[in-house]
Amino acid sequence: MESFSNIVESFLSIIKSFINDTILLPTANIWLSDLFIYHLFLVILLTTIFSLIFNKLIIVFIRRWLGTINFNIGRQLLEKKVLAPIGWAIPIIIFEAGLGNFSPEEGVISRLMKSLITLIFVLSFTRFISAISDVLKGNKTFSGTPIQSYMQLIKLIIYVFGIIIIACTLSNTSPWTILSGLGALTAILLLVFKDTILGLVASIQVFGSDTIREGDWVTIPSLNIDGDCIEVGLHTVTVRSWDKALITFPSAKLLEHPFKNWRGMEESGGRRIKRAIFIDQETICFLDKSLKDKLKKISLLTEHFEAKEKEIEEANTLLDKDVVNHRKLTNIGVFRAYLVEYLNKHEKINENLTLMVRQLAPSSSGLPIEIYAFTSSVEWTDYESVQSDIFDHILAIISLFDLKLTQSPSGHDIKNFITNYDKNK
């Protein structure tokens, strides 16, 4: 720093000599050279010249060079304006060095300049950390890692130490004097930084257990949150809901409230269909010859009929003449077999995951027949389309099995009942 001050003083001497010889001496105003105002004017002039050279030439050249770099770091350094604070620092350093003997080492001006340089360093370094954070977030190696949390913690530490150093510089005291007094303020610091500490602990625990990553679909029923996690920060977690609204809540809430992470579903390669239709139990019956002949024409049931008829014939042979207990095919059983074959042959159903058609406990609403299967796509729109297509087909073909669905009577049904009652009265 001393050598730099000597260089600045040399430039000032050259400018002084030029002005004294060409302007002040011919006008008999050479006495101005001994005034502080004259020296201050020259320092400001020199500071302005070097500031323009550095900011308009050197900084511009560096920015253009960064713009030509293919790596993402160059673009991020430009977007975060990391070089801007450095351009502010140059005039301050030149101004402080140019004052020389007019600014004592521990004087007010010297301390103020050092404080400004410290502030500029803090701003530039935190912007650099933000640029690194954005670069790492876009890297596949760090996908799902809460980089934002750790970078925010580093920036917080830099801000705290920067404030301490600036305060010590302005008050002309040792940093250890302030740091030694922080022990007595521990309770206050814990209170002030309570959310920060809780958020840090939460982010470390969540990341360590790998329970949530950026990009995961999460559902938190107690907070009425359902959407994609787009950021896990030091203090907050941000989720984009399905209506594209951004929901932000404290990171510590992830430890307080149970939540569902749908990442397992997405990684499994299938999304579950679990929906039931209700059958009118009065329409369930044994197959008669006409219904059986009609259903045999369905190619998906050919193997089922062959296997079941052989199985039933062997079982009934053992029962001999006990006709009451003879086994028979039912329309509901054949319907379930048809649905299993239909789903097995469906190109959009994942055959490597669980697939079944089952009966649930009968109720006053009818007999529930539940479809339990997984689609081969986890995309929401594809999943809904496949599920709708399957149930469109089921609802349309169920009458072929002489089965009917149950549903609560509508106003139209009641109106028809009254009309028919009046006609037949």
C-alpha positions as CSV (number, residue, x, y, z in Angstrom):
1,M,0.0,0.0,0.0
2,E,2.9,2.3,0.8
3,S,4.4,1.7,-2.7
4,F,1.0,2.5,-4.3
5,S,0.9,5.8,-2.2
6,N,4.3,6.7,-3.6
7,I,3.1,6.1,-7.1
8,V,0.1,8.3,-6.5
9,E,2.3,11.0,-5.0
10,S,4.6,10.9,-8.0
11,F,1.7,11.5,-10.3
12,L,0.6,14.4,-8.1
13,S,4.0,15.9,-8.2
14,I,4.0,15.7,-12.0
15,I,0.6,17.4,-12.2
16,K,1.7,20.0,-9.7
17,S,4.8,20.8,-11.6
18,F,2.9,21.2,-14.8
19,I,0.2,23.4,-13.3
20,N,2.8,25.5,-11.4
21,D,5.0,26.1,-14.4
22,T,2.2,26.7,-17.0
23,I,-0.6,28.4,-15.0
24,L,0.3,29.6,-11.5
25,L,3.8,30.9,-12.0
26,P,2.9,33.2,-15.0
27,T,-0.1,34.6,-13.2
28,A,1.9,35.1,-9.9
29,N,-0.4,32.8,-8.0
30,I,2.3,30.3,-7.0
31,W,1.2,30.8,-3.4
32,L,-1.8,28.6,-4.1
33,S,0.4,25.5,-4.3
34,D,0.8,25.6,-0.5
35,L,-2.9,25.5,0.3
36,F,-4.9,22.3,1.2
37,I,-7.7,23.3,-1.2
38,Y,-5.2,23.2,-4.1
39,H,-3.9,19.8,-3.1
40,L,-7.4,18.5,-2.6
41,F,-8.4,19.7,-6.0
42,L,-5.5,17.9,-7.6
43,V,-6.3,14.7,-5.7
44,I,-9.9,14.8,-6.9
45,L,-8.6,15.5,-10.5
46,L,-6.2,12.5,-10.3
47,T,-8.9,10.3,-8.8
48,T,-11.4,11.2,-11.6
49,I,-8.8,10.5,-14.3
50,F,-7.9,7.0,-12.9
51,S,-11.5,6.2,-12.1
52,L,-12.5,6.9,-15.7
53,I,-9.6,4.9,-17.1
54,F,-10.4,1.9,-14.8
55,N,-14.2,1.9,-15.2
56,K,-14.4,2.9,-18.8
57,L,-11.5,0.9,-20.2
58,I,-10.3,-1.9,-17.9
59,I,-13.7,-2.9,-16.4
60,V,-15.4,-2.7,-19.8
61,F,-12.7,-4.9,-21.3
62,I,-13.0,-7.5,-18.5
63,R,-16.8,-7.5,-18.9
64,R,-16.5,-8.1,-22.7
65,W,-14.0,-10.9,-22.0
66,L,-16.4,-12.5,-19.5
67,G,-19.2,-12.3,-22.1
68,T,-17.1,-14.4,-24.5
69,I,-16.6,-17.2,-22.0
70,N,-18.6,-20.3,-22.7
71,F,-18.9,-21.3,-19.1
72,N,-21.9,-20.2,-17.1
73,I,-19.8,-18.5,-14.5
74,G,-19.0,-15.6,-16.8
75,R,-22.6,-14.8,-17.5
76,Q,-23.5,-15.0,-13.8
77,L,-20.6,-12.7,-12.8
78,L,-22.0,-10.1,-15.3
79,E,-25.6,-10.6,-14.1
80,K,-24.7,-10.2,-10.4
81,K,-22.5,-7.1,-11.2
82,V,-19.6,-8.5,-9.2
83,L,-17.1,-6.0,-10.8
84,A,-19.2,-2.9,-10.1
85,P,-18.1,-2.5,-6.4
86,I,-14.4,-2.9,-7.5
87,G,-14.9,0.1,-9.7
88,W,-16.1,2.0,-6.7
89,A,-13.1,1.0,-4.7
90,I,-10.5,2.4,-7.1
91,P,-11.4,6.1,-6.6
92,I,-11.5,5.6,-2.8
93,I,-8.1,4.0,-2.7
94,I,-6.5,6.7,-5.0
95,F,-8.2,9.5,-3.0
96,E,-7.0,8.2,0.3
97,A,-3.5,7.6,-1.0
98,G,-3.3,11.0,-2.6
99,L,-4.1,12.9,0.5
100,G,-0.8,11.7,2.0
101,N,0.3,13.7,5.0
102,F,-3.0,15.6,5.0
103,S,-4.7,12.4,6.2
104,P,-3.0,10.8,9.2
105,E,-2.9,7.0,9.5
106,E,-5.5,6.9,12.2
107,G,-7.4,10.1,11.2
108,V,-11.1,10.4,10.5
109,I,-10.7,10.5,6.8
110,S,-8.4,7.4,6.7
111,R,-10.8,5.4,8.9
112,L,-13.8,6.4,6.8
113,M,-12.0,5.4,3.6
114,K,-11.0,2.0,5.1
115,S,-14.6,1.4,6.2
116,L,-15.9,2.2,2.7
117,I,-13.3,-0.2,1.2
118,T,-14.4,-2.9,3.7
119,L,-18.1,-2.4,2.7
120,I,-17.2,-2.6,-1.0
121,F,-15.3,-5.8,-0.4
122,V,-18.3,-7.3,1.4
123,L,-20.7,-6.3,-1.4
124,S,-18.4,-7.7,-4.1
125,F,-17.7,-11.0,-2.3
126,T,-21.4,-11.6,-1.5
127,R,-22.3,-11.0,-5.1
128,F,-19.6,-13.4,-6.1
129,I,-21.1,-16.0,-3.8
130,S,-24.5,-15.4,-5.3
131,A,-23.1,-16.0,-8.8
132,I,-21.4,-19.2,-7.6
133,S,-24.7,-20.3,-6.1
134,D,-26.6,-19.9,-9.3
135,V,-23.9,-21.8,-11.2
136,L,-24.0,-24.7,-8.8
137,K,-27.8,-24.8,-8.8
138,G,-27.7,-25.3,-12.6
139,N,-25.2,-28.1,-12.3
140,K,-26.6,-31.7,-12.4
141,T,-24.1,-32.8,-9.8
142,F,-25.7,-30.5,-7.2
143,S,-29.3,-31.0,-8.3
144,G,-31.4,-31.4,-5.2
145,T,-28.7,-29.9,-2.9
146,P,-29.9,-26.9,-0.9
147,I,-27.0,-24.8,-2.2
148,Q,-29.0,-21.6,-1.5
149,S,-29.1,-22.4,2.2
150,Y,-25.4,-22.7,2.6
151,M,-24.6,-19.8,0.4
152,Q,-27.0,-17.6,2.4
153,L,-25.3,-18.8,5.6
154,I,-21.9,-17.8,4.2
155,K,-23.2,-14.4,3.2
156,L,-24.7,-13.9,6.6
157,I,-21.3,-14.6,8.3
158,I,-19.6,-12.2,5.9
159,Y,-22.1,-9.5,6.6
160,V,-21.7,-10.0,10.4
161,F,-17.9,-9.9,10.3
162,G,-18.0,-7.0,7.8
163,I,-20.2,-4.9,10.2
164,I,-17.8,-5.7,13.1
165,I,-14.7,-4.7,11.1
166,I,-16.4,-1.4,9.9
167,A,-17.5,-0.6,13.5
168,C,-14.0,-1.3,14.8
169,T,-12.4,0.8,12.1
170,L,-14.7,3.8,12.6
171,S,-14.3,3.7,16.4
172,N,-10.5,2.9,16.2
173,T,-10.8,-0.2,18.4
174,S,-9.6,-3.7,18.1
175,P,-12.1,-6.3,16.7
176,W,-11.2,-8.6,19.6
177,T,-12.7,-6.0,21.9
178,I,-16.1,-6.3,20.3
179,L,-15.9,-10.1,19.8
180,S,-15.0,-10.6,23.4
181,G,-18.2,-8.7,24.4
182,L,-20.4,-10.9,22.2
183,G,-20.4,-13.6,24.9
184,A,-22.6,-11.4,27.1
185,L,-24.9,-10.8,24.2
186,T,-25.4,-14.5,23.4
187,A,-29.0,-14.6,24.6
188,I,-29.9,-11.5,22.5
189,L,-28.2,-13.0,19.5
190,L,-30.0,-16.2,19.8
191,L,-33.3,-14.3,20.0
192,V,-32.5,-12.1,17.0
193,F,-31.2,-15.0,14.9
194,K,-33.7,-17.6,16.1
195,D,-35.3,-18.1,12.7
196,T,-31.9,-18.3,11.0
197,I,-30.7,-20.9,13.5
198,L,-33.9,-23.0,13.2
199,G,-33.8,-22.7,9.4
200,L,-30.2,-23.8,9.2
201,V,-30.8,-26.8,11.5
202,A,-33.9,-27.7,9.5
203,S,-32.2,-27.4,6.1
204,I,-29.3,-29.5,7.3
205,Q,-31.6,-32.2,8.7
206,V,-33.9,-32.2,5.7
207,F,-30.9,-32.4,3.3
208,G,-29.1,-35.0,5.4
209,S,-32.1,-37.3,5.4
210,D,-32.8,-36.5,1.7
211,T,-36.5,-36.0,2.5
212,I,-37.0,-33.0,0.1
213,R,-35.1,-31.6,-2.9
214,E,-35.7,-28.7,-5.2
215,G,-38.0,-29.9,-7.9
216,D,-39.9,-32.4,-5.7
217,W,-43.7,-32.5,-5.7
218,V,-44.7,-32.0,-2.0
219,T,-48.0,-32.0,-0.2
220,I,-48.3,-30.5,3.3
221,P,-52.0,-30.9,4.3
222,S,-51.8,-29.0,7.6
223,L,-50.5,-25.9,5.7
224,N,-52.7,-26.5,2.7
225,I,-49.7,-26.6,0.4
226,D,-49.5,-28.7,-2.7
227,G,-47.0,-28.1,-5.5
228,D,-43.4,-28.3,-6.7
229,C,-40.6,-27.2,-4.4
230,I,-38.6,-24.6,-6.3
231,E,-36.2,-23.4,-3.5
232,V,-35.0,-24.7,-0.2
233,G,-33.4,-21.6,1.4
234,L,-31.8,-20.9,4.8
235,H,-34.9,-19.2,6.2
236,T,-37.7,-20.2,3.9
237,V,-38.9,-22.9,1.5
238,T,-40.7,-21.8,-1.7
239,V,-43.3,-24.0,-3.3
240,R,-45.1,-23.3,-6.6
241,S,-48.7,-24.5,-6.3
242,W,-50.6,-25.9,-9.3
243,D,-52.3,-22.5,-9.8
244,K,-48.8,-21.1,-10.3
245,A,-49.0,-19.1,-7.0
246,L,-45.8,-19.0,-5.0
247,I,-46.1,-20.2,-1.3
248,T,-43.3,-19.4,1.1
249,F,-43.0,-20.8,4.6
250,P,-40.2,-21.1,7.2
251,S,-37.8,-24.1,6.7
252,A,-38.4,-25.2,10.3
253,K,-42.0,-26.0,9.4
254,L,-40.7,-29.1,7.5
255,L,-39.7,-30.5,10.9
256,E,-43.0,-29.5,12.6
257,H,-45.5,-30.7,10.1
258,P,-45.8,-34.1,8.3
259,F,-45.6,-33.8,4.5
260,K,-45.8,-36.1,1.5
261,N,-43.0,-36.2,-1.1
262,W,-44.1,-37.7,-4.4
263,R,-40.6,-38.2,-5.6
264,G,-40.9,-42.0,-5.0
265,M,-43.8,-42.1,-7.4
266,E,-41.9,-40.2,-10.0
267,E,-38.8,-42.4,-9.7
268,S,-40.9,-45.6,-9.8
269,G,-42.0,-44.9,-13.3
270,G,-45.8,-45.2,-12.6
271,R,-48.6,-43.2,-11.1
272,R,-51.3,-45.0,-9.2
273,I,-54.9,-45.3,-10.3
274,K,-57.1,-46.2,-7.3
275,R,-60.8,-45.6,-8.1
276,A,-64.0,-47.6,-7.6
277,I,-67.3,-47.9,-9.3
278,F,-70.4,-49.0,-7.5
279,I,-72.5,-51.9,-8.9
280,D,-76.2,-52.3,-8.2
281,Q,-76.2,-55.6,-6.2
282,E,-79.6,-56.6,-7.6
283,T,-78.1,-57.0,-11.1
284,I,-75.5,-59.5,-10.0
285,C,-76.5,-63.0,-11.2
286,F,-75.2,-66.3,-12.6
287,L,-74.6,-66.5,-16.3
288,D,-77.3,-68.0,-18.3
289,K,-76.7,-69.5,-21.8
290,S,-77.6,-66.4,-23.8
291,L,-75.5,-64.1,-21.7
292,K,-72.6,-66.6,-21.7
293,D,-72.7,-66.9,-25.5
294,K,-72.7,-63.1,-25.8
295,L,-69.7,-62.7,-23.6
296,K,-67.8,-65.5,-25.3
297,K,-67.5,-63.3,-28.3
298,I,-65.2,-61.0,-26.4
299,S,-61.7,-62.0,-27.3
300,L,-60.2,-60.9,-24.0
301,L,-62.4,-63.4,-22.2
302,T,-61.6,-66.5,-24.4
303,E,-58.8,-67.8,-22.1
304,H,-60.8,-67.0,-19.0
305,F,-63.8,-69.0,-20.1
306,E,-61.6,-72.0,-21.2
307,A,-59.8,-72.1,-17.9
308,K,-62.8,-71.4,-15.7
309,E,-65.1,-73.9,-17.4
310,K,-62.5,-76.7,-17.0
311,E,-62.0,-75.7,-13.4
312,I,-65.7,-75.6,-12.6
313,E,-66.4,-78.9,-14.4
314,E,-63.7,-80.7,-12.3
315,A,-65.0,-79.1,-9.1
316,N,-68.7,-80.0,-9.8
317,T,-67.7,-83.6,-10.7
318,L,-66.5,-84.1,-7.1
319,L,-69.8,-82.7,-5.8
320,D,-71.8,-85.3,-7.9
321,K,-75.5,-84.6,-7.6
322,D,-75.3,-81.8,-5.1
323,V,-76.6,-79.2,-7.6
324,V,-77.2,-76.5,-5.0
325,N,-73.5,-76.2,-4.3
326,H,-72.3,-76.5,-7.9
327,R,-70.1,-73.7,-9.0
328,K,-71.2,-71.4,-11.7
329,L,-69.9,-68.3,-13.5
330,T,-71.3,-64.9,-12.4
331,N,-71.6,-61.8,-14.4
332,I,-69.7,-59.8,-11.8
333,G,-66.8,-62.4,-11.8
334,V,-66.6,-62.4,-15.5
335,F,-66.6,-58.6,-15.5
336,R,-63.7,-58.5,-13.0
337,A,-61.8,-61.0,-15.2
338,Y,-62.4,-58.8,-18.3
339,L,-61.1,-55.7,-16.5
340,V,-57.9,-57.5,-15.5
341,E,-57.3,-58.6,-19.1
342,Y,-58.2,-55.2,-20.4
343,L,-55.7,-53.5,-18.1
344,N,-53.0,-56.0,-18.8
345,K,-53.3,-55.3,-22.5
346,H,-53.5,-51.5,-22.1
347,E,-50.4,-49.9,-23.5
348,K,-50.4,-47.0,-21.0
349,I,-50.5,-49.3,-17.9
350,N,-47.2,-50.2,-16.2
351,E,-47.1,-54.0,-16.2
352,N,-44.2,-54.1,-13.8
353,L,-46.2,-52.6,-10.9
354,T,-49.2,-53.8,-8.9
355,L,-52.3,-54.4,-11.0
356,M,-55.6,-55.8,-9.6
357,V,-59.3,-55.4,-9.7
358,R,-60.9,-56.1,-6.4
359,Q,-64.2,-56.0,-4.5
360,L,-64.5,-53.8,-1.5
361,A,-67.0,-54.2,1.3
362,P,-70.6,-53.8,0.1
363,S,-72.5,-50.8,1.4
364,S,-75.8,-49.0,0.9
365,S,-74.3,-47.4,-2.2
366,G,-73.7,-50.8,-3.8
367,L,-70.8,-53.2,-4.4
368,P,-67.5,-51.3,-5.0
369,I,-65.3,-52.7,-7.7
370,E,-61.9,-50.9,-7.4
371,I,-59.3,-50.5,-10.1
372,Y,-55.8,-50.6,-8.6
373,A,-53.1,-50.1,-11.2
374,F,-50.2,-47.8,-12.3
375,T,-49.9,-45.8,-15.4
376,S,-46.6,-45.9,-17.4
377,S,-46.4,-42.1,-17.3
378,V,-46.1,-39.9,-14.2
379,E,-47.0,-36.7,-16.0
380,W,-50.2,-35.2,-14.6
381,T,-51.9,-34.6,-17.9
382,D,-51.0,-38.0,-19.3
383,Y,-52.1,-39.7,-16.1
384,E,-55.5,-38.0,-16.0
385,S,-56.0,-38.8,-19.7
386,V,-55.3,-42.5,-19.3
387,Q,-57.4,-42.8,-16.2
388,S,-60.3,-41.1,-17.9
389,D,-60.1,-43.3,-21.0
390,I,-60.1,-46.4,-18.8
391,F,-63.2,-45.4,-16.9
392,D,-64.9,-44.2,-20.0
393,H,-64.6,-47.7,-21.4
394,I,-65.6,-49.4,-18.2
395,L,-68.8,-47.2,-17.8
396,A,-69.7,-47.8,-21.4
397,I,-69.2,-51.6,-21.5
398,I,-70.7,-52.5,-18.1
399,S,-74.2,-52.9,-19.5
400,L,-72.9,-55.7,-21.8
401,F,-72.5,-57.8,-18.6
402,D,-76.1,-57.1,-17.5
403,L,-74.8,-55.0,-14.7
404,K,-75.9,-51.6,-13.6
405,L,-74.2,-48.8,-11.7
406,T,-75.8,-47.2,-8.6
407,Q,-76.1,-43.5,-8.0
408,S,-78.2,-41.2,-5.8
409,P,-81.5,-40.2,-7.5
410,S,-81.4,-36.8,-9.1
411,G,-84.2,-34.3,-9.5
412,H,-84.9,-35.7,-12.9
413,D,-85.4,-39.2,-11.5
414,I,-87.8,-38.0,-8.9
415,K,-89.7,-36.0,-11.5
416,N,-90.1,-39.0,-13.7
417,F,-91.2,-41.1,-10.8
418,I,-94.0,-38.6,-9.9
419,T,-95.0,-38.4,-13.6
420,N,-95.3,-42.2,-13.9
421,Y,-97.1,-42.5,-10.6
422,D,-99.7,-39.9,-11.7
423,K,-100.2,-41.8,-15.0
424,N,-100.7,-45.2,-13.4
425,K,-102.8,-43.9,-10.5
